[in-house]
């Protein structure tokens, strides 16, 4: 018989990993720096795990997590309140509301882009993946491909234009655009 704690942990991880980019974007819109966002995200992850048993349904995870992230961001902001560059409560609430609304749009755009990336021919998709891999350097990529850096930049530009048009069509199909 499977350990219930293992199952709860697995369920949490699955939901957290699925929604972490949206939560991170939301938090990033509420704090001033990437370092602050990283600090808040650590607190958010811990708070989500501690409160996971209060989640009513898996399909509510994202909305619930945004609420927790909002509270953790507000708590971080309060701790930093001595800094004169901290937003007032009213502006913070407005930014949080707008960021939550924008998160849906970003999720839709990311799905459209993923769909379009899968439609690319293998060689073009491989070029995009190589160019945007962490630590990738264009001069090294060009040398590996036996091309000039300018030729690689031009190829990537054409691919990005195709991806942009494809994503617009995908969003329009979904009624999002």
Backbone bond lengths (Angstrom), bond angles and torsions (degrees), N, CA, C in turn:
res aa  C-N    CA-C-N  psi(-1)  N-CA   C-N-CA  omega(-1)  CA-C   N-CA-C  phi
1 X - - - 1.452 - - 1.536 109.07 -
2 X 1.345 117.17 129.53 1.468 119.53 -177.90 1.528 111.81 -65.80
3 X 1.304 115.75 146.00 1.457 122.84 177.79 1.538 108.64 -68.66
4 X 1.359 118.92 124.46 1.473 120.84 -178.62 1.528 112.56 -61.23
5 X 1.356 116.83 -32.89 1.466 119.62 177.89 1.524 110.83 -65.85
6 X 1.335 115.79 -37.88 1.465 119.80 177.28 1.520 110.02 -62.51
7 X 1.322 116.99 -43.95 1.467 120.76 -179.15 1.523 111.21 -64.60
8 X 1.337 116.44 -41.82 1.465 120.17 178.75 1.533 109.48 -63.27
9 X 1.318 116.27 -43.03 1.461 120.82 179.54 1.529 110.12 -63.63
10 X 1.315 117.28 -43.07 1.468 121.45 179.41 1.528 110.75 -63.53
11 X 1.315 117.01 -42.06 1.468 120.99 178.34 1.526 111.00 -63.18
12 X 1.331 115.81 -43.95 1.461 119.80 178.44 1.521 110.83 -60.86
13 X 1.332 116.16 -49.50 1.470 119.94 -177.96 1.518 111.87 -60.23
14 X 1.322 117.11 -42.19 1.463 120.48 179.87 1.522 110.13 -59.88
15 X 1.314 117.01 -48.13 1.468 121.30 -178.96 1.529 111.33 -68.03
16 X 1.333 116.75 -41.32 1.461 120.13 -178.70 1.519 110.89 -64.55
17 X 1.305 117.26 -46.76 1.469 120.56 -179.80 1.525 110.82 -62.86
18 X 1.312 117.14 -39.32 1.466 121.01 179.42 1.527 111.51 -63.18
19 X 1.328 117.28 -39.32 1.464 120.85 -172.99 1.527 114.34 -104.12
20 X 1.323 118.59 -3.80 1.461 121.47 -176.54 1.524 113.16 -56.26
21 X 1.341 120.98 -43.20 1.476 118.53 179.44 1.533 112.58 -60.12
22 X 1.317 117.75 -40.03 1.470 121.01 178.31 1.525 110.77 -66.62
23 X 1.319 116.12 -43.22 1.466 120.27 -179.68 1.524 109.30 -63.93
24 X 1.330 117.15 -44.05 1.469 121.58 179.65 1.532 110.36 -61.60
25 X 1.328 117.22 -43.78 1.459 120.14 177.74 1.521 111.72 -61.40
26 X 1.319 115.61 -40.70 1.467 121.45 178.07 1.523 109.97 -61.90
27 X 1.327 116.46 -49.54 1.467 120.80 179.97 1.525 110.00 -62.09
28 X 1.319 116.57 -42.81 1.467 120.69 -178.56 1.525 111.23 -60.21
29 X 1.326 116.77 -31.97 1.463 119.50 179.48 1.528 112.00 -74.70
30 X 1.324 117.44 -13.63 1.459 121.13 -176.24 1.528 114.25 -103.25
31 X 1.321 117.18 -15.51 1.460 120.23 -179.64 1.521 108.72 -119.89
32 X 1.327 115.74 164.87 1.453 118.96 -168.69 1.520 115.46 -81.58
33 X 1.316 118.74 -32.17 1.464 118.95 -173.66 1.525 110.79 -130.60
34 X 1.331 114.82 164.46 1.464 120.45 175.97 1.526 110.89 -63.44
35 X 1.314 116.54 -37.34 1.466 120.75 178.83 1.528 109.69 -63.41
36 X 1.341 116.19 -43.27 1.466 119.68 176.93 1.525 110.39 -61.47
37 X 1.336 116.69 -42.48 1.470 120.67 179.66 1.521 110.35 -61.19
38 X 1.334 117.54 -41.46 1.466 120.54 177.74 1.527 110.77 -61.59
39 X 1.334 116.68 -42.96 1.462 120.50 179.03 1.526 110.83 -62.52
40 X 1.323 116.13 -45.93 1.463 120.22 -179.28 1.526 110.14 -65.28
41 X 1.339 117.36 -40.21 1.469 120.25 -179.37 1.526 111.48 -61.26
42 X 1.321 117.57 -34.87 1.463 119.76 176.07 1.526 110.12 -62.64
43 X 1.321 115.89 -43.96 1.463 120.23 178.92 1.529 110.66 -66.44
44 X 1.318 116.44 -38.94 1.466 120.88 179.58 1.530 109.77 -62.67
45 X 1.326 116.63 -47.63 1.468 120.06 -178.98 1.526 110.88 -59.07
46 X 1.323 116.64 -43.79 1.463 119.37 179.33 1.523 111.34 -65.30
47 X 1.335 116.37 -42.97 1.466 120.15 -179.33 1.532 110.79 -65.60
48 X 1.321 117.11 -40.16 1.464 120.13 178.82 1.525 110.49 -62.29
49 X 1.318 116.77 -44.43 1.464 119.51 -179.96 1.528 110.85 -64.07
50 X 1.343 116.19 -44.72 1.470 119.80 -179.19 1.525 111.59 -61.97
51 X 1.333 116.76 -34.30 1.466 121.42 -175.59 1.529 112.72 -100.73
52 X 1.312 117.87 5.12 1.468 121.09 -174.18 1.525 111.55 -56.06
53 X 1.310 116.64 -34.51 1.469 120.10 -179.20 1.531 112.37 -63.80
54 X 1.351 117.74 -15.94 1.471 120.74 -179.75 1.532 112.31 -89.49
55 X 1.329 117.34 -7.44 1.467 120.63 -179.63 1.520 108.74 -67.45
56 X 1.334 115.75 127.21 1.467 119.34 -175.70 1.521 112.92 -76.65
57 X 1.352 117.60 -37.99 1.466 120.43 -177.99 1.528 108.82 -154.10
58 X 1.333 117.48 143.61 1.469 120.58 -178.64 1.530 113.41 -55.34
59 X 1.333 117.32 -34.15 1.463 119.10 -178.72 1.532 112.45 -69.91
60 X 1.344 117.36 -11.94 1.466 121.81 177.21 1.529 112.45 -93.74
61 X 1.342 117.70 1.04 1.463 121.11 -172.33 1.529 112.19 -56.03
62 X 1.322 117.52 -49.11 1.459 120.74 -174.75 1.527 111.53 -60.60
63 X 1.318 116.62 -49.18 1.462 120.92 179.82 1.533 110.37 -61.95
64 X 1.329 115.72 -43.51 1.462 121.87 178.64 1.533 110.25 -62.62
65 X 1.332 116.15 -44.78 1.464 120.66 -179.13 1.530 111.13 -64.65
66 X 1.329 117.43 -37.10 1.459 120.25 177.03 1.535 109.90 -62.99
67 X 1.325 117.11 -39.11 1.462 120.08 177.43 1.520 111.37 -62.34
68 X 1.324 116.49 -44.19 1.466 120.99 177.81 1.531 109.66 -64.56
69 X 1.320 116.97 -43.42 1.467 121.19 179.76 1.526 110.90 -62.69
70 X 1.325 116.32 -38.08 1.467 119.98 177.73 1.524 109.59 -62.17
71 X 1.335 116.81 -45.92 1.466 120.48 179.86 1.530 111.72 -63.88
72 X 1.318 117.03 -42.89 1.468 120.28 179.78 1.528 111.18 -66.64
73 X 1.336 116.81 -37.21 1.472 120.54 177.30 1.521 110.32 -66.36
74 X 1.315 116.00 -41.00 1.463 120.78 177.71 1.524 110.42 -63.74
75 X 1.321 117.01 -42.63 1.473 120.77 177.52 1.527 110.26 -62.44
76 X 1.327 117.50 -42.86 1.465 121.16 177.27 1.523 109.61 -60.32
77 X 1.332 115.73 -44.10 1.460 120.71 -179.54 1.523 110.76 -61.89
78 X 1.319 116.33 -39.60 1.472 119.77 178.94 1.529 110.77 -64.71
79 X 1.324 116.24 -40.11 1.469 119.65 178.53 1.532 110.72 -63.42
80 X 1.320 115.60 -32.56 1.465 120.91 -178.02 1.535 111.69 -91.82
81 X 1.322 117.85 9.23 1.464 121.71 -170.24 1.527 114.01 -61.57
82 X 1.291 117.59 -18.44 1.463 119.10 177.89 1.523 111.86 -71.92
83 X 1.326 115.93 -18.61 1.466 120.97 177.65 1.526 108.13 -75.96
84 X 1.310 117.73 127.77 1.462 120.31 -176.59 1.522 112.83 -70.38
85 X 1.337 119.05 -7.62 1.456 122.37 -178.71 1.529 113.39 -93.09
86 X 1.313 117.59 13.04 1.458 121.77 -178.30 1.525 109.73 -87.39
87 X 1.341 116.39 138.09 1.464 121.59 179.83 1.528 110.90 -67.61
88 X 1.326 115.46 151.99 1.458 121.13 172.71 1.517 109.92 -72.23
89 X 1.340 116.29 164.08 1.462 121.46 -177.41 1.524 112.83 -59.27
90 X 1.324 117.40 -41.41 1.463 120.85 -177.93 1.531 111.11 -65.56
91 X 1.322 116.67 -46.02 1.461 120.24 178.34 1.527 110.15 -64.46
92 X 1.330 116.28 -40.55 1.460 119.76 178.34 1.527 110.81 -58.85
93 X 1.324 117.76 -45.22 1.467 121.57 -179.91 1.525 110.90 -63.53
94 X 1.319 117.11 -41.25 1.465 121.28 178.59 1.521 110.59 -63.01
95 X 1.327 116.58 -46.58 1.467 120.51 178.94 1.520 111.52 -62.11
96 X 1.312 117.05 -40.49 1.462 120.81 179.93 1.521 110.81 -63.89
97 X 1.328 117.04 -43.41 1.467 120.60 179.16 1.526 111.03 -62.86
98 X 1.328 116.73 -45.63 1.465 120.39 -179.81 1.525 111.34 -66.12
99 X 1.320 117.39 -39.12 1.463 120.57 179.72 1.514 111.18 -64.31
100 X 1.313 116.67 -38.41 1.461 120.24 179.00 1.531 110.48 -64.83
101 X 1.325 116.58 -40.96 1.465 120.42 177.64 1.527 111.11 -64.98
102 X 1.325 117.12 -40.55 1.468 121.28 -178.48 1.534 111.86 -69.81
103 X 1.316 117.47 -26.26 1.469 120.58 -178.68 1.522 111.03 -59.97
104 X 1.334 117.36 -37.58 1.463 120.25 177.22 1.523 110.55 -62.32
105 X 1.325 116.01 -44.13 1.461 120.15 -179.94 1.526 110.54 -62.42
106 X 1.327 117.33 -44.08 1.463 120.27 -179.88 1.522 111.16 -63.19
107 X 1.317 116.63 -38.14 1.465 120.53 178.16 1.519 109.99 -63.23
108 X 1.329 117.50 -45.03 1.464 121.61 178.14 1.526 110.96 -62.19
109 X 1.323 116.59 -42.44 1.465 120.43 -179.80 1.526 110.62 -65.11
110 X 1.324 116.66 -40.26 1.470 120.10 179.84 1.527 110.78 -64.68
111 X 1.331 116.80 -41.25 1.470 120.43 177.72 1.520 110.63 -63.15
112 X 1.334 117.44 -42.01 1.463 121.01 178.77 1.523 110.34 -63.25
113 X 1.325 117.09 -43.01 1.460 120.63 178.95 1.525 110.87 -63.91
114 X 1.327 117.30 -42.64 1.468 120.55 178.11 1.523 111.18 -60.42
115 X 1.331 116.76 -41.68 1.468 121.54 177.67 1.519 109.93 -61.16
116 X 1.323 116.59 -44.92 1.467 121.04 -178.61 1.527 111.69 -67.92
117 X 1.323 117.04 -37.67 1.468 119.69 176.98 1.523 111.10 -60.41
118 X 1.324 116.44 -38.64 1.461 120.53 -179.98 1.529 111.52 -68.84
119 X 1.322 117.51 -23.85 1.463 121.29 179.33 1.525 112.97 -80.80
120 X 1.334 117.09 -15.60 1.465 120.09 -179.38 1.528 110.60 -66.23
121 X 1.334 116.26 148.77 1.466 118.57 170.73 1.530 109.52 -59.24
122 X 1.295 116.50 151.88 1.464 121.87 -174.66 1.521 112.82 -53.30
123 X 1.337 118.21 -43.61 1.460 120.19 -177.32 1.529 111.56 -65.20
124 X 1.330 117.40 -38.19 1.467 120.23 178.44 1.524 111.17 -70.42
125 X 1.316 117.30 -42.32 1.467 120.84 178.63 1.527 109.85 -62.49
126 X 1.327 117.06 -41.37 1.466 120.81 178.81 1.522 111.25 -62.90
127 X 1.336 116.34 -39.51 1.466 120.25 178.40 1.523 110.52 -63.08
128 X 1.322 117.67 -45.47 1.466 121.68 179.55 1.526 109.67 -62.02
129 X 1.322 117.12 -46.90 1.467 120.34 -178.93 1.522 111.18 -61.79
130 X 1.338 117.01 -40.74 1.467 120.67 179.73 1.524 111.01 -68.21
131 X 1.326 116.77 -40.71 1.464 120.36 -177.25 1.523 112.30 -68.40
132 X 1.335 117.04 -32.66 1.460 120.29 -176.37 1.525 113.15 -103.29
133 X 1.309 117.36 10.37 1.463 120.87 176.15 1.530 108.87 -68.99
134 X 1.325 117.35 145.31 1.470 119.47 178.26 1.527 110.80 -55.16
135 X 1.324 115.58 133.19 1.454 121.51 177.88 1.516 114.88 79.29
136 X 1.316 116.88 4.76 1.458 120.36 -178.86 1.524 110.34 -68.83
137 X 1.330 115.16 138.13 1.467 121.20 175.76 1.518 107.70 -120.65
138 X 1.306 115.20 131.41 1.457 121.15 -174.94 1.527 112.28 -61.69
139 X 1.335 117.74 -39.31 1.463 119.69 -179.66 1.532 111.30 -64.50
140 X 1.333 116.14 -39.25 1.469 119.86 178.08 1.518 111.46 -68.75
141 X 1.329 116.93 -40.96 1.456 121.13 178.02 1.518 110.53 -62.60
142 X 1.326 116.96 -45.37 1.469 121.13 179.64 1.527 110.65 -60.71
143 X 1.313 116.72 -43.64 1.471 120.29 179.41 1.524 110.47 -63.23
144 X 1.325 116.96 -42.00 1.458 120.95 178.79 1.526 111.54 -62.28
145 X 1.342 116.25 -34.57 1.460 120.97 -179.20 1.528 112.86 -87.20
146 X 1.339 116.44 -7.29 1.463 119.72 -178.89 1.526 111.89 72.14
147 X 1.332 116.55 31.24 1.459 122.11 -178.85 1.524 108.87 -128.41
148 X 1.306 116.03 167.24 1.460 119.02 174.75 1.526 108.23 -80.79
149 X 1.322 114.75 157.31 1.465 119.32 177.74 1.533 109.95 -60.64
150 X 1.331 117.10 -38.14 1.465 120.25 -179.77 1.529 110.76 -63.56
151 X 1.325 117.51 -39.90 1.470 120.57 178.55 1.532 110.54 -63.65
152 X 1.316 116.69 -38.61 1.469 120.56 178.45 1.529 110.01 -67.58
153 X 1.343 116.52 -43.58 1.464 119.96 177.38 1.530 111.00 -58.42
154 X 1.330 116.72 -43.96 1.468 120.37 -179.66 1.526 111.18 -64.77
155 X 1.320 116.96 -41.54 1.469 120.22 177.65 1.523 110.53 -61.66
156 X 1.318 115.89 -45.02 1.464 120.13 179.52 1.527 111.24 -63.47
157 X 1.320 116.14 -38.46 1.467 119.39 178.37 1.531 110.19 -61.51
158 X 1.331 117.50 -46.19 1.469 120.61 178.85 1.528 110.98 -61.90
159 X 1.318 116.76 -41.73 1.468 120.72 179.39 1.523 110.16 -64.74
160 X 1.339 117.19 -43.04 1.475 120.26 178.75 1.524 110.92 -61.05
161 X 1.323 117.02 -39.51 1.471 120.08 178.33 1.534 110.28 -64.10
162 X 1.330 117.06 -41.76 1.468 121.16 177.79 1.528 110.13 -63.86
163 X 1.332 116.84 -42.70 1.462 121.08 179.51 1.530 111.30 -64.30
164 X 1.323 116.78 -39.40 1.461 120.62 178.59 1.523 110.51 -61.52
165 X 1.329 116.77 -47.95 1.466 120.40 -179.90 1.530 111.23 -64.76
166 X 1.317 116.76 -41.89 1.457 121.24 178.60 1.531 110.45 -62.20
167 X 1.324 117.11 -44.73 1.471 121.00 -179.42 1.532 110.54 -63.25
168 X 1.329 116.90 -40.00 1.472 119.88 176.95 1.525 110.21 -60.24
169 X 1.344 116.70 -43.17 1.467 120.22 179.02 1.523 110.78 -64.74
170 X 1.316 117.69 -42.64 1.471 121.68 179.32 1.523 110.80 -61.85
171 X 1.336 116.75 -44.13 1.456 120.30 179.67 1.532 110.58 -65.19
172 X 1.312 116.40 -38.73 1.463 120.07 178.35 1.531 110.58 -64.55
173 X 1.351 116.16 -40.04 1.459 119.72 177.46 1.522 111.35 -59.99
174 X 1.311 116.12 -36.78 1.463 121.38 -178.92 1.523 111.59 -84.47
175 X 1.324 116.42 -3.01 1.464 119.91 -179.39 1.509 113.40 74.55
176 X 1.335 116.87 24.42 1.447 121.33 -176.42 1.531 111.20 -97.69
177 X 1.298 117.14 -32.53 1.471 121.12 -173.41 1.493 113.20 -65.00
